Amino acid sequence: MIRERRSKEKLVTYYEKFTSTGVMDPNVHPWVADSWEKSREQGIPSKDLPKLIKLNKEELARRQHLHHAAMEYLNGLYNQTREHFNVYNLSLLLLDQECYVMKNYALPFFQKSPGELEGSRLAEEDIGTSSISIVHEHKVPFLLFGPEMWIKECQDGDACSVPIMVDGQLVYIVTIVSVEQESLPYSAVVSLLLSIKYSMEQHLTILDQLEARHAILDSVPFAVYHIVPGGDVVYSNKLGKSRLAGIDAVNNDIVANLNDVVLNYRHTPLYKGFKGIPSYNKEVTWITQRKTYEDITTVIPLEQEKVVTSVVAVSLPIEDLRTLVAHAVGYKARYSLASMVGETPVFITMQEKAGRVARNNNHLLLQGESGTGKQRMAHAIHQASVRAAGPLISLKCGDILPEVLEEELFGSGEYKDESRPGKLELANGGTLFLDEIEKMPLHVASQLAECLKERQLRRVGEDVQRSFDIRIIAACDSDLKRLTEKGVFFAPLYEIISKSMIRIPPLRARREDIPLLAEHIIEELAEQHNMPVKELLSEAKELLMSYEWPGNIKQLQGVVEQAFFNTEGSKIALKDISLLGETGISSAWKEDKEIFVEAWKVAGGNISRLANMLDVSRVTLYRYLKKFGLDKE
């Protein structure tokens, strides 16, 4: 609130009347009167300035660093009007939202040096009524005349304060205090403070908005650049700076001109952008002295009066895009080492070794009979590794025709009118799980060994070399070393993937774990299907432990799943267990219709469940349904 000049003599009379008798004159401004009352109630001395509460040096330095943007801005404003302050003996103060002085400019405030005043608190509970306390309370500009201040020692000067508000919140108070009252042009002081208020609020609001935008831009998985004609980068987000540093384009925080760094600059969308031609999601090859890489780039020209003044470029490296896609489609670990259940010594030894192996970066070979849990182990090792944030891609070599496997692994070039990445590229930065690797054709294994050695690949039908970084976890149902010695498997590839090896024991070698496994399967089923957990009775456990389990954990999974869904009550008894006779689930189902039908019955006619039990894809299962003349319905 900006007020007209008041009679100082009358204000002195009102003040002395209240301080001596406690009687408030009705002519006293209501806000001032209210503050006088509070000052008196709090016992604040009205004669001399008391010792002020002050921040220690460390806390003051911390707050000044926190508020450096406001201090630097006000420094600039003060330097432009310094002469005005000197002529009229004005003191300028910047206070934070708790009324601590962050900066004292110009004339000493109440004869205190700047160093003595900075860090002091000038709140109502410290110095009583002041323009600072009025503004802090009411959040509007206020001009306070000397005799209205609570402390008589301070009444030689008038003061005007304004609140600095950002997003509706008080963040600072700016105060001007005068000593030579009679010559003070109040209109000029008020105008100056209101200008400071408006400009600081606008400046701080813009800074907050920019900070939010920077935080957003730094969090997105894209490199963002603002580039001016000639190739100078005037802004880049966090990822953009990282990309520029990767091609040696940053030296002491100074970004080199892209025209000097990118060897094919004139053939990129950036060059076209400065001609007013935008590009959207275009695959671009960038050639630099350091390396050549590809990304998906969008370039938007910014124009003023139909003249391109700069461009904004947004790019996503293709390897990052593949990782995002891999995660989006669920290419990540579903199991952890903790999800693998067992207490037998052979299991504990295997689990501990898996934990150790997960921490190194060697390629890994998992060996064990069909159904022993090699896939779960691969997931668990990936999740426990340093590559856990990367994708986990799986490829079952036995399910794919040899001529198709090559393209699935390495990708296909543009000879098919569409260049497509293979599993090696999709797994970049993560893990590629190759199941049934013993079924990989020799010529494909030879190419894979060469790629893993060189850490580069070529898509089928292309000559472009592409770098990649993956870990291979291979799984084999049989003795891969023996197959290699017989010449059935490519020896150099075996040497690469067998640097680390884990043998997964068959279920019959860890019978004591069978009840734990069965109960764990029941708990997982109950959670997946939002059903209550069912109790596995001791007689049922004994039956499960007595069986040889040729299909291992996968067969146990099918048997327990069948019992879980087909048991009406909350307890699974002996009569609820069906072991599919003495043959179990083995590869015989592929040739024997009766075994296949029996397995189908155990799965309750559910295609997905049966595919899981037999460890095949739904497509493969449909092929066998057709072979045996069965209706999938």
C-alpha positions as CSV (number, residue, x, y, z in Angstrom):
1,M,0.0,0.0,0.0
2,I,1.5,3.3,-1.1
3,R,0.5,6.3,1.1
4,E,0.5,10.0,0.8
5,R,3.1,12.0,2.8
6,R,2.0,12.4,6.5
7,S,2.8,15.0,9.1
8,K,5.8,13.7,11.0
9,E,4.8,15.8,14.1
10,K,1.4,14.1,14.4
11,L,2.9,10.7,13.8
12,V,5.4,11.3,16.6
13,T,2.5,12.3,18.9
14,Y,0.6,9.1,18.1
15,Y,3.7,7.0,18.8
16,E,4.5,8.7,22.1
17,K,0.9,8.5,23.3
18,F,0.8,4.7,22.6
19,T,4.2,3.9,24.0
20,S,3.6,5.9,27.2
21,T,-0.1,5.2,27.9
22,G,-1.0,2.2,25.7
23,V,-3.8,4.3,24.1
24,M,-4.1,4.0,20.3
25,D,-5.0,7.1,18.3
26,P,-7.7,6.3,15.7
27,N,-5.6,8.1,13.1
28,V,-2.9,5.5,13.2
29,H,-3.0,3.2,10.1
30,P,-4.7,0.0,11.0
31,W,-1.8,-2.2,9.9
32,V,0.6,-0.1,11.8
33,A,-1.6,-0.1,14.9
34,D,-1.9,-3.9,14.8
35,S,1.9,-4.2,14.6
36,W,2.4,-1.8,17.5
37,E,0.1,-3.9,19.6
38,K,2.0,-7.0,18.8
39,S,5.4,-5.3,19.3
40,R,4.3,-4.2,22.8
41,E,2.9,-7.7,23.7
42,Q,6.1,-9.3,22.6
43,G,8.1,-7.0,24.9
44,I,10.3,-5.6,22.1
45,P,12.2,-2.5,23.5
46,S,11.0,0.7,21.8
47,K,14.1,2.8,22.4
48,D,17.2,1.1,21.1
49,L,17.8,-1.5,18.4
50,P,18.3,-4.9,20.3
51,K,21.0,-7.4,19.4
52,L,19.8,-9.2,16.3
53,I,19.5,-12.9,15.7
54,K,22.0,-13.7,13.0
55,L,22.9,-16.7,10.9
56,N,26.3,-18.3,11.2
57,K,28.8,-17.9,8.4
58,E,28.1,-21.4,7.0
59,E,24.3,-21.0,7.0
60,L,24.5,-17.5,5.5
61,A,26.8,-18.7,2.7
62,R,24.4,-21.6,2.1
63,R,21.4,-19.3,1.8
64,Q,23.3,-16.8,-0.4
65,H,24.2,-19.6,-2.7
66,L,20.6,-20.8,-2.8
67,H,19.4,-17.2,-3.6
68,H,22.3,-16.3,-5.9
69,A,20.0,-15.8,-8.9
70,A,17.9,-13.1,-7.1
71,M,21.1,-11.5,-5.7
72,E,22.8,-11.3,-9.1
73,Y,19.7,-9.8,-10.7
74,L,19.3,-7.2,-8.0
75,N,23.1,-6.5,-8.3
76,G,22.5,-5.6,-11.9
77,L,19.5,-3.3,-11.1
78,Y,21.4,-1.6,-8.3
79,N,24.4,-0.9,-10.5
80,Q,22.2,0.8,-13.0
81,T,20.8,3.1,-10.4
82,R,23.7,3.5,-8.0
83,E,24.0,7.2,-8.5
84,H,20.3,7.7,-7.4
85,F,21.0,5.8,-4.2
86,N,24.1,7.9,-3.4
87,V,22.4,11.2,-4.1
88,Y,19.5,10.5,-1.7
89,N,21.4,8.4,0.9
90,L,19.3,5.4,0.3
91,S,19.9,1.9,1.6
92,L,18.8,-1.1,-0.4
93,L,18.1,-4.5,1.3
94,L,17.3,-7.9,0.0
95,L,15.6,-10.3,2.5
96,D,14.5,-13.9,2.1
97,Q,11.1,-15.1,3.0
98,E,12.1,-15.5,6.7
99,C,13.2,-11.8,6.9
100,Y,17.0,-12.6,7.0
101,V,19.1,-10.0,5.2
102,M,20.8,-11.7,2.2
103,K,22.4,-8.5,0.8
104,N,22.8,-4.9,2.0
105,Y,23.5,-2.3,-0.7
106,A,24.6,1.3,-0.5
107,L,24.2,3.3,2.8
108,P,24.6,1.3,6.0
109,F,21.2,0.3,7.5
110,F,20.7,2.0,10.9
111,Q,24.5,2.8,10.9
112,K,25.4,-0.9,10.6
113,S,28.1,-2.0,8.1
114,P,27.0,-4.4,5.3
115,G,29.0,-7.2,6.7
116,E,27.4,-6.7,10.2
117,L,23.9,-6.6,8.8
118,E,23.9,-9.4,6.3
119,G,22.6,-12.6,7.9
120,S,20.6,-10.7,10.5
121,R,16.9,-11.2,11.0
122,L,14.6,-8.1,10.7
123,A,11.3,-9.8,11.5
124,E,8.5,-8.2,13.6
125,E,9.6,-10.4,16.6
126,D,13.1,-8.9,16.3
127,I,12.7,-5.2,15.6
128,G,8.9,-4.7,16.0
129,T,7.0,-2.6,13.5
130,S,8.8,-1.9,10.2
131,S,7.8,-1.8,6.5
132,I,9.4,-5.3,6.4
133,S,7.0,-6.7,9.0
134,I,4.0,-5.0,7.4
135,V,4.9,-6.5,3.9
136,H,5.7,-9.9,5.4
137,E,2.2,-9.9,7.0
138,H,0.1,-8.5,4.2
139,K,2.1,-9.3,1.0
140,V,1.6,-5.9,-0.6
141,P,4.0,-2.9,-1.1
142,F,4.0,-0.5,1.9
143,L,5.6,2.9,2.7
144,L,6.3,3.4,6.4
145,F,7.2,6.8,7.8
146,G,9.9,7.1,10.4
147,P,7.8,7.8,13.5
148,E,5.7,4.7,12.7
149,M,8.7,2.4,13.3
150,W,8.6,0.7,16.6
151,I,12.2,1.4,17.6
152,K,12.9,5.1,18.2
153,E,16.5,4.7,17.1
154,C,15.3,3.8,13.6
155,Q,12.8,6.7,13.3
156,D,15.2,9.0,11.5
157,G,14.6,7.2,8.2
158,D,11.5,6.3,6.2
159,A,11.2,2.9,4.6
160,C,9.4,1.4,1.7
161,S,9.2,-2.4,1.1
162,V,7.7,-4.6,-1.6
163,P,7.0,-8.3,-1.6
164,I,8.6,-10.4,-4.4
165,M,5.9,-13.0,-5.2
166,V,6.4,-16.1,-7.5
167,D,3.5,-18.5,-8.1
168,G,1.5,-16.8,-5.3
169,Q,4.3,-17.3,-2.7
170,L,6.4,-14.7,-0.9
171,V,10.0,-15.4,-1.9
172,Y,11.8,-12.2,-1.1
173,I,11.3,-8.7,0.4
174,V,13.1,-5.7,-1.1
175,T,13.4,-2.6,1.1
176,I,14.6,0.9,0.5
177,V,15.5,3.0,3.7
178,S,16.1,6.7,3.6
179,V,18.0,8.9,6.0
180,E,17.4,12.4,4.5
181,Q,13.6,12.3,4.6
182,E,12.8,15.9,3.6
183,S,14.6,15.8,0.3
184,L,13.4,12.3,-0.5
185,P,11.2,12.1,-3.7
186,Y,8.7,9.5,-2.5
187,S,7.1,9.0,-5.9
188,A,10.5,8.2,-7.4
189,V,11.3,5.7,-4.6
190,V,7.9,4.0,-5.0
191,S,8.2,3.9,-8.7
192,L,11.7,2.4,-8.4
193,L,10.6,-0.3,-6.0
194,L,7.5,-1.2,-8.0
195,S,9.7,-1.5,-11.1
196,I,12.1,-3.7,-9.1
197,K,9.2,-5.8,-7.9
198,Y,7.8,-6.3,-11.4
199,S,11.1,-7.1,-13.1
200,M,12.3,-9.5,-10.3
201,E,9.0,-11.4,-10.3
202,Q,9.1,-11.8,-14.0
203,H,12.8,-12.8,-14.0
204,L,12.4,-15.3,-11.2
205,T,9.3,-16.8,-12.8
206,I,11.1,-17.2,-16.1
207,L,14.0,-18.8,-14.2
208,D,11.7,-21.3,-12.5
209,Q,10.1,-22.1,-15.8
210,L,13.4,-22.6,-17.5
211,E,14.6,-24.8,-14.6
212,A,11.5,-27.0,-15.0
213,R,12.1,-27.1,-18.8
214,H,15.7,-28.0,-18.3
215,A,14.7,-30.8,-15.8
216,I,12.2,-32.1,-18.4
217,L,14.7,-32.0,-21.2
218,D,17.4,-33.6,-19.1
219,S,15.1,-36.5,-18.2
220,V,13.9,-37.4,-21.7
221,P,15.7,-40.2,-23.6
222,F,16.5,-37.8,-26.5
223,A,19.4,-35.6,-27.2
224,V,18.1,-32.0,-27.7
225,Y,20.1,-29.2,-29.4
226,H,19.6,-25.6,-30.3
227,I,21.9,-24.7,-33.1
228,V,22.5,-21.3,-34.8
229,P,23.6,-20.8,-38.5
230,G,27.2,-21.9,-39.1
231,G,26.8,-24.9,-36.7
232,D,27.4,-23.4,-33.2
233,V,25.4,-25.2,-30.5
234,V,24.0,-22.7,-28.1
235,Y,22.1,-25.2,-26.0
236,S,22.1,-29.0,-25.4
237,N,20.4,-31.1,-22.8
238,K,22.3,-33.5,-20.5
239,L,22.1,-36.4,-23.0
240,G,23.1,-34.0,-25.8
241,K,26.2,-32.9,-24.0
242,S,27.1,-36.5,-23.4
243,R,26.8,-37.3,-27.1
244,L,28.9,-34.3,-28.0
245,A,31.5,-35.3,-25.5
246,G,31.5,-38.8,-27.1
247,I,32.7,-37.4,-30.4
248,D,35.3,-35.0,-28.8
249,A,33.1,-31.9,-29.6
250,V,33.4,-30.5,-26.1
251,N,36.5,-28.9,-24.6
252,N,36.4,-27.2,-21.2
253,D,32.6,-26.9,-21.5
254,I,33.0,-25.2,-24.9
255,V,31.1,-27.0,-27.7
256,A,32.9,-27.1,-31.0
257,N,31.3,-26.0,-34.2
258,L,29.4,-28.9,-35.7
259,N,30.5,-27.9,-39.1
260,D,34.0,-28.7,-38.0
261,V,33.2,-31.9,-36.1
262,V,30.6,-33.7,-38.4
263,L,32.4,-34.6,-41.6
264,N,29.2,-35.0,-43.6
265,Y,27.5,-31.9,-42.0
266,R,26.3,-30.6,-45.4
267,H,24.5,-33.9,-46.0
268,T,22.6,-33.9,-42.8
269,P,19.1,-32.6,-41.9
270,L,20.8,-29.8,-40.0
271,Y,22.1,-28.2,-43.1
272,K,18.7,-28.5,-44.8
273,G,17.1,-27.1,-41.7
274,F,18.9,-23.8,-42.2
275,K,17.4,-23.7,-45.6
276,G,14.0,-23.9,-44.1
277,I,13.4,-27.6,-44.8
278,P,12.2,-29.6,-41.7
279,S,12.9,-33.3,-41.1
280,Y,10.9,-35.6,-39.0
281,N,12.1,-38.9,-37.5
282,K,14.6,-39.5,-40.2
283,E,17.3,-42.1,-39.9
284,V,20.6,-40.3,-40.2
285,T,24.3,-41.4,-40.3
286,W,26.7,-39.0,-38.6
287,I,30.4,-39.3,-39.6
288,T,33.0,-37.9,-37.2
289,Q,36.7,-38.4,-36.7
290,R,35.9,-40.4,-33.6
291,K,33.2,-42.7,-34.9
292,T,30.3,-43.2,-37.2
293,Y,26.9,-43.7,-35.6
294,E,23.2,-43.7,-36.6
295,D,20.2,-42.1,-35.0
296,I,16.6,-41.0,-35.6
297,T,16.6,-37.2,-36.0
298,T,14.0,-34.5,-36.1
299,V,15.1,-30.9,-37.2
300,I,12.7,-28.0,-36.8
301,P,13.7,-24.6,-38.3
302,L,12.9,-21.5,-36.2
303,E,12.0,-18.4,-38.3
304,Q,11.6,-14.7,-37.8
305,E,10.0,-12.9,-40.7
306,K,10.5,-15.9,-42.9
307,V,14.3,-16.0,-42.2
308,V,15.7,-19.1,-40.4
309,T,17.5,-17.9,-37.3
310,S,18.2,-21.2,-35.7
311,V,17.2,-24.9,-35.7
312,V,16.1,-27.3,-32.9
313,A,17.3,-30.8,-33.4
314,V,16.0,-33.9,-31.4
315,S,17.8,-37.2,-31.9
316,L,17.6,-40.7,-30.5
317,P,20.5,-43.1,-31.1
318,I,19.2,-46.2,-32.8
319,E,20.7,-48.4,-30.1
320,D,18.8,-46.5,-27.5
321,L,15.6,-46.8,-29.5
322,R,16.0,-50.6,-29.7
323,T,16.5,-50.7,-25.9
324,L,13.3,-48.7,-25.4
325,V,11.4,-51.0,-27.8
326,A,12.8,-54.0,-26.1
327,H,11.6,-52.9,-22.7
328,A,8.2,-51.8,-24.1
329,V,7.5,-55.3,-25.5
330,G,8.5,-56.9,-22.2
331,Y,12.1,-58.0,-23.0
332,K,13.2,-57.9,-19.4
333,A,13.9,-60.4,-16.7
334,R,10.8,-62.0,-15.1
335,Y,12.6,-63.9,-12.4
336,S,15.4,-63.3,-9.9
337,L,17.8,-65.6,-8.1
338,A,15.5,-65.3,-5.0
339,S,12.6,-66.8,-7.0
340,M,14.6,-70.0,-7.4
341,V,13.6,-72.3,-4.5
342,G,15.6,-75.0,-2.9
343,E,17.5,-76.1,0.3
344,T,19.5,-79.1,-0.8
345,P,23.3,-78.7,-1.0
346,V,23.5,-79.2,-4.7
347,F,20.9,-76.4,-5.2
348,I,22.6,-74.0,-2.8
349,T,26.0,-74.6,-4.5
350,M,24.4,-73.9,-7.9
351,Q,22.6,-70.7,-6.7
352,E,25.8,-69.3,-5.1
353,K,27.8,-69.9,-8.2
354,A,25.0,-68.2,-10.3
355,G,25.3,-65.1,-8.0
356,R,29.1,-65.0,-8.5
357,V,28.9,-65.5,-12.3
358,A,26.2,-62.9,-12.7
359,R,28.6,-60.2,-11.5
360,N,31.2,-60.8,-14.2
361,N,30.7,-60.0,-17.9
362,N,31.7,-63.4,-19.3
363,H,29.5,-65.2,-21.8
364,L,27.8,-68.1,-20.0
365,L,26.7,-71.7,-20.8
366,L,23.9,-73.3,-18.8
367,Q,23.7,-77.1,-19.1
368,G,21.0,-79.4,-17.8
369,E,18.3,-81.7,-18.8
370,S,15.1,-80.4,-20.4
371,G,12.8,-78.7,-17.9
372,T,15.4,-78.1,-15.2
373,G,14.8,-74.3,-15.2
374,K,17.6,-73.0,-17.5
375,Q,15.4,-70.2,-18.8
376,R,14.5,-69.0,-15.3
377,M,18.2,-69.2,-14.4
378,A,19.1,-67.0,-17.4
379,H,16.5,-64.4,-16.4
380,A,17.8,-64.5,-12.8
381,I,21.4,-64.1,-13.8
382,H,20.5,-61.2,-16.2
383,Q,18.6,-59.4,-13.4
384,A,21.6,-59.9,-10.9
385,S,24.1,-58.6,-13.5
386,V,25.3,-55.1,-14.3
387,R,23.3,-55.4,-17.5
388,A,20.0,-55.6,-15.6
389,A,18.8,-52.2,-16.9
390,G,19.4,-53.4,-20.5
391,P,17.0,-55.7,-22.5
392,L,16.9,-59.5,-22.1
393,I,16.2,-61.0,-25.6
394,S,15.5,-64.8,-26.0
395,L,15.9,-66.9,-29.1
396,K,15.2,-70.6,-29.2
397,C,17.4,-72.0,-31.9
398,G,15.5,-75.3,-32.3
399,D,12.2,-73.7,-33.1
400,I,13.5,-71.8,-36.2
401,L,14.4,-73.1,-39.7
402,P,18.2,-72.7,-40.4
403,E,17.6,-70.2,-43.2
404,V,15.4,-68.1,-41.0
405,L,17.6,-68.3,-37.9
406,E,20.4,-66.3,-39.6
407,E,18.1,-63.3,-40.2
408,E,16.6,-63.6,-36.7
409,L,20.0,-63.4,-35.2
410,F,21.8,-60.9,-37.4
411,G,18.9,-58.9,-38.9
412,S,18.0,-58.4,-42.6
413,G,19.2,-55.7,-45.0
414,E,17.4,-53.6,-47.4
415,Y,17.4,-56.3,-50.1
416,K,14.0,-57.2,-48.6
417,D,12.8,-53.5,-49.0
418,E,13.1,-53.1,-45.3
419,S,16.2,-53.1,-43.1
420,R,15.4,-54.9,-39.8
421,P,17.6,-55.4,-36.7
422,G,18.1,-58.9,-35.4
423,K,18.3,-60.2,-31.9
424,L,21.9,-59.3,-31.5
425,E,21.1,-55.6,-32.1
426,L,17.9,-55.7,-30.0
427,A,19.9,-57.1,-27.1
428,N,22.5,-54.3,-27.3
429,G,23.5,-53.3,-23.8
430,G,21.8,-56.3,-22.3
431,T,21.7,-60.1,-22.6
432,L,20.8,-62.5,-25.4
433,F,19.6,-65.9,-24.2
434,L,20.1,-68.6,-26.8
435,D,18.1,-71.7,-25.8
436,E,18.9,-75.1,-27.5
437,I,22.1,-73.6,-28.8
438,E,23.2,-77.2,-29.8
439,K,20.7,-77.0,-32.6
440,M,22.4,-73.9,-34.2
441,P,23.7,-74.7,-37.7
442,L,27.5,-74.7,-38.1
443,H,27.6,-71.8,-40.6
444,V,25.4,-69.6,-38.3
445,A,27.5,-70.5,-35.3
446,S,30.6,-69.6,-37.3
447,Q,29.2,-66.1,-38.1
448,L,28.1,-65.6,-34.5
449,A,31.6,-66.5,-33.2
450,E,33.1,-64.0,-35.5
451,C,30.7,-61.3,-34.5
452,L,31.2,-61.9,-30.8
453,K,35.0,-61.8,-31.3
454,E,34.9,-58.5,-33.3
455,R,31.9,-57.1,-31.5
456,Q,30.5,-56.0,-34.8
457,L,27.9,-57.5,-37.2
458,R,26.5,-57.2,-40.6
459,R,22.8,-57.7,-41.3
460,V,22.1,-60.3,-43.9
461,G,22.3,-58.6,-47.3
462,E,24.2,-55.6,-46.0
463,D,27.8,-54.5,-45.9
464,V,27.4,-52.0,-43.1
465,Q,29.4,-52.9,-40.0
466,R,27.4,-52.2,-36.8
467,S,28.9,-52.3,-33.3
468,F,27.1,-54.0,-30.4
469,D,27.7,-55.0,-26.8
470,I,25.9,-58.0,-25.4
471,R,26.3,-60.9,-23.1
472,I,25.4,-64.4,-24.4
473,I,23.7,-66.8,-22.0
474,A,23.4,-70.1,-23.9
475,A,21.5,-73.2,-22.8
476,C,22.0,-76.8,-23.9
477,D,20.0,-79.9,-22.9
478,S,23.0,-82.2,-23.6
479,D,26.8,-82.2,-23.2
480,L,27.9,-79.4,-25.5
481,K,31.5,-80.2,-25.1
482,R,31.0,-83.8,-26.3
483,L,29.0,-82.5,-29.3
484,T,31.8,-80.1,-30.1
485,E,34.4,-82.9,-30.0
486,K,32.2,-84.9,-32.4
487,G,32.2,-81.9,-34.8
488,V,28.4,-81.4,-34.4
489,F,28.9,-78.0,-32.7
490,F,31.2,-75.2,-33.9
491,A,34.3,-75.3,-31.6
492,P,35.3,-71.6,-31.6
493,L,31.8,-70.7,-30.5
494,Y,31.9,-73.2,-27.7
495,E,35.2,-71.7,-26.5
496,I,33.5,-68.3,-26.3
497,I,30.4,-69.2,-24.5
498,S,31.9,-71.7,-22.1
499,K,34.2,-69.3,-20.3
500,S,31.7,-69.6,-17.4
501,M,29.5,-72.7,-17.0
502,I,26.7,-73.7,-14.7
503,R,25.3,-77.2,-14.5
504,I,21.7,-77.3,-13.4
505,P,20.9,-80.6,-11.6
506,P,17.8,-82.7,-12.5
507,L,14.9,-82.8,-10.1
508,R,15.6,-86.4,-9.1
509,A,19.0,-85.2,-7.8
510,R,17.3,-82.8,-5.4
511,R,14.2,-84.7,-4.2
512,E,14.1,-82.9,-0.9
513,D,13.4,-79.6,-2.8
514,I,10.3,-81.0,-4.5
515,P,7.7,-80.1,-1.7
516,L,9.2,-76.5,-1.6
517,L,9.1,-76.2,-5.3
518,A,5.5,-77.4,-5.4
519,E,4.4,-75.0,-2.7
520,H,6.2,-72.2,-4.5
521,I,4.4,-73.0,-7.7
522,I,1.1,-73.0,-5.9
523,E,1.9,-69.5,-4.4
524,E,2.8,-68.1,-7.8
525,L,-0.4,-69.5,-9.4
526,A,-2.5,-68.1,-6.6
527,E,-0.9,-64.6,-7.1
528,Q,-1.1,-64.7,-10.9
529,H,-4.8,-65.7,-10.9
530,N,-5.9,-63.7,-7.8
531,M,-6.9,-67.0,-6.0
532,P,-6.4,-68.2,-2.5
533,V,-3.3,-70.4,-1.8
534,K,-4.1,-74.1,-1.5
535,E,-2.4,-76.4,0.9
536,L,-0.5,-79.4,-0.4
537,L,-1.1,-82.3,2.0
538,S,1.7,-84.5,3.2
539,E,0.5,-87.6,1.2
540,A,0.5,-85.5,-2.0
541,K,4.0,-84.3,-1.2
542,E,5.2,-87.9,-0.7
543,L,3.8,-88.9,-4.0
544,L,5.6,-86.0,-5.8
545,M,8.9,-86.9,-4.0
546,S,8.6,-90.6,-5.1
547,Y,8.4,-89.8,-8.8
548,E,11.5,-89.7,-11.1
549,W,10.3,-86.6,-13.0
550,P,11.9,-87.1,-16.4
551,G,10.5,-83.7,-17.4
552,N,12.0,-82.1,-14.3
553,I,10.6,-78.8,-12.9
554,K,8.6,-78.1,-16.1
555,Q,6.8,-81.4,-15.7
556,L,6.3,-80.7,-11.9
557,Q,4.9,-77.3,-12.9
558,G,2.3,-78.9,-15.2
559,V,1.3,-81.5,-12.6
560,V,0.9,-79.0,-9.8
561,E,-0.9,-76.5,-12.0
562,Q,-3.4,-79.2,-13.1
563,A,-4.0,-80.1,-9.4
564,F,-4.3,-76.5,-8.4
565,F,-7.0,-75.7,-11.0
566,N,-8.9,-79.0,-10.7
567,T,-9.1,-79.2,-6.9
568,E,-12.3,-77.8,-5.7
569,G,-11.4,-77.3,-2.0
570,S,-8.5,-75.6,-0.4
571,K,-6.4,-78.7,0.1
572,I,-4.6,-80.7,-2.6
573,A,-4.7,-84.4,-1.7
574,L,-3.2,-87.6,-3.1
575,K,-6.2,-88.2,-5.3
576,D,-5.8,-84.7,-6.9
577,I,-2.4,-85.5,-8.3
578,S,-2.0,-87.0,-11.8
579,L,1.5,-87.9,-12.9
580,L,0.7,-88.8,-16.5
581,G,1.6,-92.5,-15.9
582,E,5.2,-93.6,-15.7
583,T,6.3,-92.0,-18.9
584,G,6.0,-88.4,-17.8
585,I,6.2,-85.6,-20.3
586,S,9.1,-86.3,-22.7
587,S,9.8,-85.8,-26.3
588,A,7.7,-88.9,-27.1
589,W,4.6,-86.8,-27.3
590,K,5.9,-85.5,-30.7
591,E,5.4,-88.9,-32.2
592,D,2.8,-90.6,-29.9
593,K,-0.7,-89.2,-30.1
594,E,-1.8,-90.9,-26.9
595,I,0.9,-89.3,-24.9
596,F,0.1,-85.9,-26.5
597,V,-3.7,-86.3,-25.7
598,E,-2.9,-87.3,-22.1
599,A,-0.7,-84.2,-21.7
600,W,-3.5,-82.1,-23.2
601,K,-5.9,-83.4,-20.7
602,V,-3.5,-82.5,-17.9
603,A,-3.4,-79.0,-19.2
604,G,-7.2,-78.9,-19.1
605,G,-7.4,-78.3,-22.8
606,N,-5.7,-74.9,-22.3
607,I,-3.4,-74.2,-25.3
608,S,-1.1,-71.7,-23.4
609,R,-0.8,-74.0,-20.4
610,L,0.1,-77.0,-22.6
611,A,2.6,-74.9,-24.6
612,N,4.3,-74.0,-21.3
613,M,4.3,-77.6,-20.1
614,L,5.8,-78.9,-23.3
615,D,8.2,-75.9,-23.7
616,V,7.1,-75.0,-27.3
617,S,5.5,-72.0,-28.9
618,R,1.7,-71.9,-29.6
619,V,2.5,-72.0,-33.3
620,T,4.4,-75.3,-32.9
621,L,1.5,-76.7,-30.7
622,Y,-1.1,-75.9,-33.4
623,R,1.1,-77.7,-35.9
624,Y,0.9,-80.9,-33.7
625,L,-2.8,-80.5,-33.2
626,K,-3.2,-80.5,-36.9
627,K,-0.8,-83.5,-37.2
628,F,-2.8,-85.6,-34.8
629,G,-6.1,-84.4,-36.3
630,L,-7.3,-82.7,-33.1
631,D,-9.5,-79.6,-32.9
632,K,-7.8,-76.8,-30.9
633,E,-11.2,-76.0,-29.4
